[in-house]
Amino acid sequence: MTRFRQRSLTGGHGARLLELDDPAEVTRRRRQAAYERCRANLSEALSMLMKDLDITESDIGERMGETKKTVRQMIKSDDLQLSKLTQLADVMSHDIYIILRPREPWTKK
């Protein structure tokens, strides 16, 4: 039996030892944890940018060719497809002011 060290998925500093027979299971768990961290970080960054820049789900949906409801479900989803995650990351990697909706600070009321 092989012993592997696994980080806590809850963000704690402690680690626990797992006894697994199959290294493929360790690889699968690590990939799953990495994907979940990526999804959670993207969702949090997206929410913060939306608040900071006054962007709505409709703005993002328009850029992605989706509806507001679909975008909201994608942001909140725990089992987001890799292709949709990539689309969200692509939208957020562009210059927000140019791509979505231009807003000038001096024109806000």
Backbone hydrogen bonds, N-H to C=O, Kabsch-Sander energy under -0.5 kcal/mol:
donor,donor_aa,acceptor,acceptor_aa,energy
2,T,20,L,-1.3
4,F,18,L,-2.3
6,Q,16,R,-2.0
8,S,14,G,-1.1
11,G,8,S,-1.0
16,R,6,Q,-1.8
18,L,4,F,-2.5
20,L,2,T,-1.6
20,L,18,L,-0.7
25,E,22,D,-1.0
26,V,22,D,-1.0
27,T,23,P,-2.2
28,R,24,A,-2.4
29,R,25,E,-2.4
30,R,26,V,-2.4
31,R,27,T,-2.4
32,Q,28,R,-2.3
33,A,29,R,-2.5
34,A,30,R,-2.6
35,Y,31,R,-2.5
36,E,32,Q,-2.2
37,R,33,A,-2.4
38,C,34,A,-2.3
39,R,35,Y,-2.6
40,A,36,E,-2.7
41,N,37,R,-2.7
42,L,38,C,-2.4
43,S,39,R,-2.5
44,E,40,A,-2.4
45,A,41,N,-2.6
46,L,42,L,-2.6
47,S,43,S,-2.2
48,M,44,E,-2.3
49,L,45,A,-2.6
50,M,46,L,-2.4
51,K,47,S,-2.0
52,D,48,M,-2.9
53,L,49,L,-2.7
54,D,50,M,-0.5
54,D,51,K,-0.6
55,I,50,M,-2.1
60,I,56,T,-1.5
61,G,57,E,-2.7
62,E,58,S,-2.5
63,R,59,D,-1.7
64,M,60,I,-2.0
65,G,61,G,-1.5
66,E,61,G,-3.0
71,V,67,T,-2.3
72,R,68,K,-2.4
73,Q,69,K,-2.2
74,M,70,T,-2.3
75,I,71,V,-2.4
76,K,72,R,-1.8
77,S,73,Q,-1.4
85,L,81,Q,-2.4
86,T,82,L,-2.2
87,Q,83,S,-1.8
88,L,84,K,-2.5
89,A,85,L,-2.3
90,D,86,T,-2.3
91,V,87,Q,-2.4
92,M,88,L,-2.3
93,S,89,A,-1.2
94,H,90,D,-0.6
94,H,91,V,-0.9
96,I,94,H,-0.8
98,I,95,D,-0.6
99,I,95,D,-2.5
100,L,96,I,-1.9
101,R,96,I,-0.7
107,T,104,E,-1.7
108,K,104,E,-0.7
108,K,105,P,-0.7
